[in-house]
Each structure stands twice: as C-alpha cells, then as structure tokens.
Amino acid sequence: MPSFASLLALAAPLAVLGAPLRRDANPTDLLVLKFADVLEQFESTFYQQALQKFQSSDFTAAGFVQADVATQQFTQIQTDEASHATVLESTIESLGDKAITNCKFAFGNALNDVPTMAATARVVENLGVGAYLGAAHLITDPVLLTAAGSILTVEARHQTILNVLNNGVSIPQAFDIALLPNEVLAVASAFISGCDLGIPANQPLTITNTGAVGPGTKLEFSSPAINGSTDNFHCQMLVGGMPATISLPLDACVVPQGVEGPVAIFVTSDDQPLNNNVRDRATQTTVIAGPAMAFIDTQKQLLSQLALAASSNNASGSSSTSTTTITPPEASSIISSASAASATGSGAASPTDGASSASATDGAAPASATDGASVSAANGAASPSATGSAAGSASTAPPESDSTIVDAPGTRNLFEGTTKNGAITVNGWKDQSSQASGGSN
C-alpha cells in the first residue's frame, strides 16, 4: 500500500494548481507556465550547484556566524524551487503540452565564492518575485492565477531571507517590482542557453561600478546595445510602489536619496519615464537595455547580526558585548580598584572606553552558592571568569544589613549603581546561597 507521503506527492500537481487530467488551455497560459517552469529549474539548479561546491568553512569565512545559518536556508529554498518545477511540469502535461526541459544552466563567476553566490541568489529571488507579479495579468484562468500566486508568496519569503543573508533590510519596501518576461530574461538569459522559451529577451545591461552602490553613486553601465552615441539616453530607476521610473540623463545617473532595497534600472532612448504597471509598460518601446538589478542598502537591522558576525559591529555603530558571571570578591575587587583609580586621578580612562555593565538577571545566576553578578565587557574585551569562591569571606565580614554598601574586597557587597569613575554599573544582585544549600536565608 502506498504511503501517505507518496500519495501526497502524486496529488500535489492537482492540489496546488487544480488542473484536471486533460483540458483545453489558453496558449498564453501555457506559455507563462512553461516560462515559469524554466525559471524554477534555473533557480533549483543554481542552489544545487552552490550547495555542492561550497563547504562549511566557506560560509564561515564569508562572515556567517555558523555555516548552518546559511546552508539550512539555501537547502530549503532549493527544495522549494525543485517542488515548484515538478508541479509546473505536471500541470503543463495535464493541459496537453510538454514542458521545456532541454535548457542548460551555467553560472560561471556567480559561484566564485560564497559572498558572490549569496548576492546572486538575492538577484535570483527578486527576479522570481518580479516574474510572477509581471506575468499575473497574462494568465486568463483564475485557477491557474491563484495557483501561481501561491508560488509567488513563497518566492517572496525566499527574497526576504536573501535580503537578511546579504545584510540588507529584510523588507525594504512596501511594494515589490513587477517585471515582464522579456525584462526577466534580460538578467536570466546570461545563465540560460540551449532552449527556446518563445519570448524575446531585452538586451542585457550591466552595472560596472565596483563596490557598494548607494545614494550619491554615479552609475556606469555596459551593454551590447550601447555601442555608439548615447545622446539623449536616459537611465530609468524603477522602485517598488512608485507610479513610474526616476528618469535621469545617462551621464548623470546618480542614485537619489531615500531609495532602499531593490531597484530595476533600464536605459531608454528618451527621458519619458517608464510606467510601473506592466500592462502599460509593455506598450512602451523606448527601452534600449535592461533592467539591471541593484540593491541599495543604507540601513542595517539587528536581524542580520544573528546571521552575519561581520555585521554585528555595524548596525548601530556600537561595540559587540560579551557576558560572564563573576563572584562577589571579584566584583568587589573591580569596584574597589575603579574607585581607587578615580580617587587618585592617576591615568583614569574614559568612561566610554571598555566600559562594563553588571546585570542581575535571573538567567545569569551562577551555579555556586554565592551571590552572582553578570558583567558585560564592551569591545570584546576579556571578562573575569566565574571561578572564584566567596567561601570564608562571610566569616570575616562585619555585621551588616541588606542596605549595607561595602566598597572593600573580601566582604559581602550590595553596592548598586555606577562607580565613581563611571566605568561600571551594577544593576543588582541575586542571592544563590539558599538554592545551593537547600535551605532559606
């Protein structure tokens, strides 16, 4: 008897795309499905080759805190893309046609290293989102349209993940960019050969600037279509949510302030802006080349710090911190030393250099029967280890109450607040003695 999983796999094409075993289909619907299938094959192959080529050390060397942070996501995305292709091909066959399966995919320099691969993957996923959005108006069958939408939403999730893994804003715009099939192929055709998709591609466009592109950057381009006079040529920047492109002379194509995230850039023969909506843009005939995809990353988010070690010091300009638990004698000694240094005024350091902060959170409690404090050392400086013991100090300590404040080492310390020189702030203490002894104070 077949397993539930195998039955589900067999039913997937019908469940997702709702197609009967055979029925007549609109030729345009079939063309869109076959085009989408090739893109899914392209994406799946890209991730498959990347995962085969790169080792865990390649990902950590590229700045990921752990290789699995990236590889788990790339593996899941590859699985999704392969599933999309399988379902699309089954649906095409159920509609009486054959999928295009003879395409060859070559990624060349895009797989030179992990950073280049991740940046290319970001382009790939934005192309996927743009392709499904841009083809939606071409699909006449509402069942197929809804099914295509169910793939689009997953592609958008991939896009968000790739934004994060590239140290960009996870959701940089409230609206995505829709791209016509010929516009998608202006980028994707560089990696696809050996097959006829039935759709002419726009001339490719390459941004030749080295380094990051941001507001104020003057963009330079190359294209087989730009091989002579560029008089009256304009660059057109398409940003999600805008009614039309930002039109600028080609020799003054400077990224304006306020742009964040993906930008599709075209070169046109005049200054007339291109429409954002693909229905009307399809009728405009001034495009010479493009689009090329650029990503403007001016903002940094904490989310990327979870994935990228290299970005942790850049999100807010603050230093990274580490936390450890120390014993009361160690804390008392640090406070006493800081107070003595402040009192003598000898070589006092700036309160902002290497400043430490003590925290009394429950999660920072030590395992020994001592009062514990949690200390954060800025700038990655080494912190005292929680290896000392307060044993014996209580026998020599003078009588005290819970409000006693003691500055001398070797005695119970209940000091809270900022030390005299401002170097250390103690937020509170947690008494562990009762937990260690099983009794009460």
Secondary structure, 3 states (H helix, E strand, C coil): CCCHHHHHHHHHHHHHHCCCCCCCCCHHHHHHHHHHHHHHHHHHHHHHHHHHHCCHHHHHHCCECCHHHHHHHHHHHHHHHHHHHHHHHHHHHHCCCCCCCCCEECCHHHHCCHHHHHHHHHHHHHHHHHHHHHHHHHCCCHHHHHHHHHHHHHHHHHHHHHHHHCCCCCCCCCCCCCCCHHHHHHHHCCCEECCCCCCCCCCCCEECCCCCCCCCCECCEECCCCCCCCCCCEEEEECCCCCECEEEEHHHCECCCCCCEEEEEEEECCCCCCECCHHHHCCCCCEEEEEEEEEECCCCCHHHHHHEHHHCCCCCCCCCEEEEEECHHHHHHHHHHHHHHHHHCCCCCCCCCCCEEEECCHHHCCCCCCCEEEEEEECCCCCCCCCCCCCCHHHHCCCCCCCCCCCCCCCCCCCCEECCCCCEEECCCECCHHHHHCCCC
